[in-house]
Amino acid sequence: MGRAGLRSALLHLPRTLSVNCTFIELRMSNQTILERLLAEIDDYEVNRKNRDSFAQRVYESIEALEGVPYSVLEKGRDWQYKIETE
């Protein structure tokens, strides 16, 4: 899966969930994480340096999202591996 596939998948992750926090806080938290990750993906597309650290940041960003199912975390690990071995 290329960066376009990763970008598409990220855009479809839940951005508004309510889990023991206020709706607004989670929405802003997840949205901020996703916006930063999308910016990092854009930067990596232009300058393909530090592939391993980029792959780690992708996974850590996905892991930091609130309210995502375990299956999404597994996909994050898959993306990390694919980026590291491209």
Protein Blocks (a to p, Z undefined) as FASTA:
>chain_A
ZZklmmmmmmmpcfbdcehiafklmmmmmmmmmmmmmmmmmmmmmmcghkllmmmmmmmm
mmmpghiafklmmmmmmmmmmmmmZZ
